[in-house]
Amino acid sequence: MMYVAIKICPDGGTIRDPDTCKPQTVEIGDHESKDDAVENACLMLDCRQLFRGVLRSIKSAGGYIVLDIQEHAEI
């Protein structure tokens, strides 16, 4: 299944694209499980997992939420 990470600000809100107002996302890739996707996202985005797919950026405030493509479509 394909996974993406949505950027979030320090207060937990989503960061949106100024032109489209859609949440800013980073494609994580196709993975067998969410755990694999989260592990790959941590490496790609220099983050660490806080809780069930919620990632905290190591270098700055904010982070990401890892979702599969179906969950992302619901947002």
HELIX and SHEET records of a PDB file:
HELIX    1   1 LYS A   34  LEU A   45  1                                  12    
HELIX    2   2 ILE A   69  GLU A   74  1                                   6    
SHEET    1   A 5 THR A  25  ASP A  30  0                                        
SHEET    2   A 5 MET A   2  ILE A   8 -1                                        
SHEET    3   A 5 GLY A  63  ASP A  68 -1                                        
SHEET    4   A 5 VAL A  54  SER A  57 -1                                        
SHEET    5   A 5 CYS A  47  PHE A  51 -1                                        
END                                                                             
